[in-house]
């Protein structure tokens, strides 16, 4: 009888230890994934950043208050940009031209991506660019590993509903030429 009770006690003890190990493993895995993705510059935010980009400026003389027409649940965007990007490694800044005029119905987040063969790397990503704002410079990410020279790249524009903050299904990719200087 005592032997059967010892077996039950040992089995319970084993099951409790097993459950504790599984729980600790699940928590550790969840934390690892969350922390890894929060530092991933290639991660596309599902919801709009809360803060307007520090480098964003209101577009002067943007008097066209009339929003573009958009179907129910959709959006419409207008943008102005330059296909030439200049990067100063010493300043850790990219000089660009990107405007999200007031007539756009969507907010935007701009990514600057360098393309090398089949590899792509996000080297700069803005915070929120509401309609009526422009960017003329972007801060390079700490992960940006570049040397002086010419590169192919692209702007990846992510759109967000200004009322809900939800990301739109459609993104825009614009090819750019990148000149990197020390």
C-alpha positions in Angstrom: 0.0 0.0 0.0 2.8 2.4 1.0 4.6 1.6 -2.3 1.5 2.5 -4.4 1.1 5.8 -2.5 4.8 6.6 -3.0 4.3 6.0 -6.8 1.3 8.4 -6.8 3.2 11.0 -4.9 6.2 10.7 -7.2 4.0 10.8 -10.3 2.3 14.0 -8.9 5.7 15.5 -8.1 6.9 14.7 -11.6 3.8 16.2 -13.3 4.1 19.4 -11.2 7.8 19.8 -12.1 6.9 19.1 -15.8 4.2 21.7 -15.8 6.5 24.3 -14.2 9.2 23.6 -16.8 6.7 23.9 -19.7 5.3 27.1 -18.2 8.7 28.7 -17.8 9.7 27.6 -21.3 6.5 29.1 -22.8 7.1 32.4 -20.9 10.7 32.6 -22.0 9.9 31.9 -25.6 7.1 34.6 -25.6 9.5 37.1 -24.1 12.2 36.3 -26.6 9.9 36.7 -29.6 8.4 39.9 -28.2 11.8 41.5 -27.5 13.3 40.3 -30.8 10.4 41.7 -32.9 10.4 45.0 -31.0 14.0 45.7 -32.1 13.4 44.4 -35.7 13.7 47.3 -38.0 12.1 45.2 -40.8 9.0 44.6 -38.7 6.0 46.5 -40.1 3.9 48.0 -37.4 0.3 46.8 -37.5 -0.9 50.1 -35.9 0.3 53.6 -36.5 3.0 55.0 -34.3 1.5 57.4 -31.7 4.1 60.2 -32.2 4.6 62.4 -35.3 8.2 62.0 -36.6 10.7 64.4 -35.0 11.9 65.4 -38.4 8.4 66.0 -39.9 7.4 69.5 -40.7 4.0 70.9 -41.6 3.8 71.6 -45.4 3.6 75.4 -45.9 1.3 76.7 -48.6 -0.6 73.4 -48.6 -4.0 75.2 -49.0 -5.9 72.4 -50.7 -8.1 71.5 -47.7 -10.4 69.2 -49.9 -9.6 65.5 -49.2 -9.4 63.1 -52.1 -12.4 61.0 -52.7 -12.3 57.5 -51.2 -14.7 54.7 -51.2 -16.3 53.6 -47.9 -13.7 51.8 -45.8 -10.9 52.8 -48.3 -8.4 55.6 -48.6 -6.8 57.8 -51.1 -3.3 59.2 -51.0 -1.4 62.0 -52.7 2.4 62.3 -52.4 5.4 64.2 -53.7 8.9 62.8 -53.5 12.3 62.8 -55.0 13.9 59.6 -56.3 17.4 60.8 -55.1 18.5 60.1 -51.6 21.8 61.4 -50.1 23.2 59.8 -46.9 25.8 61.4 -44.6 27.4 58.6 -42.5 29.1 61.2 -40.2 25.7 62.8 -39.4 23.8 59.5 -39.5 21.1 61.2 -41.6 19.4 60.6 -45.0 18.4 63.7 -47.0 15.1 63.0 -48.8 12.0 64.7 -50.1 8.7 63.1 -49.2 5.4 64.9 -48.8 2.1 63.6 -47.5 -0.2 66.5 -48.5 -3.4 67.5 -46.6 -5.6 66.1 -49.3 -4.5 62.5 -48.5 -7.0 60.6 -46.4 -4.3 58.3 -44.8 -1.4 58.8 -42.5 2.0 57.3 -43.5 5.1 55.7 -42.2 8.1 55.9 -44.5 10.9 53.2 -44.7 14.1 53.7 -46.6 15.4 50.4 -47.9 18.8 49.5 -49.4 18.7 46.7 -52.0 21.8 44.5 -52.7 21.1 41.7 -55.0 18.1 39.8 -53.5 18.8 41.2 -50.0 16.9 44.2 -48.6 17.6 46.1 -45.4 15.6 48.9 -43.8 18.1 51.6 -42.9 15.7 54.3 -41.8 12.1 54.3 -40.7 10.0 57.3 -39.8 7.4 57.7 -37.1 3.9 59.0 -38.1 3.6 61.4 -41.0 0.0 62.7 -40.8 -1.6 64.3 -43.9 -0.2 67.8 -44.3 3.4 66.9 -43.2 6.7 66.4 -45.1 10.1 64.8 -44.3 13.3 66.2 -45.7 15.6 64.1 -43.4 15.5 60.8 -41.7 17.7 59.4 -38.9 19.6 56.2 -39.9 18.9 53.1 -37.8 21.7 51.9 -35.6 21.6 48.7 -37.6 22.4 50.5 -40.9 25.7 49.2 -42.1 26.8 51.2 -45.2 30.0 52.5 -46.7 30.5 55.3 -49.2 29.1 54.6 -52.6 26.0 54.4 -54.8 23.2 52.0 -53.9 19.8 51.0 -55.3 17.0 51.4 -52.9 13.3 52.1 -52.4 10.9 54.0 -50.3 8.3 51.6 -48.7 5.3 53.7 -47.7 3.0 52.1 -45.2 -0.5 53.7 -44.8 -2.6 53.9 -41.7 -6.2 55.0 -41.0 -6.0 58.3 -39.1 -9.1 57.5 -37.0 -8.4 53.9 -36.0 -4.6 53.7 -36.4 -5.0 50.4 -38.3 -2.6 49.6 -41.2 -4.0 49.6 -44.7 -3.6 46.5 -46.8 -1.8 48.4 -49.6 1.7 49.8 -49.4 3.6 51.7 -52.0 7.2 51.0 -53.2 9.1 53.7 -55.0 12.6 53.0 -56.5 15.3 55.5 -55.4 19.0 56.0 -56.0 21.0 56.3 -52.8 24.3 58.2 -52.7 26.3 57.5 -49.4 29.0 59.9 -48.3 31.3 59.7 -45.4 
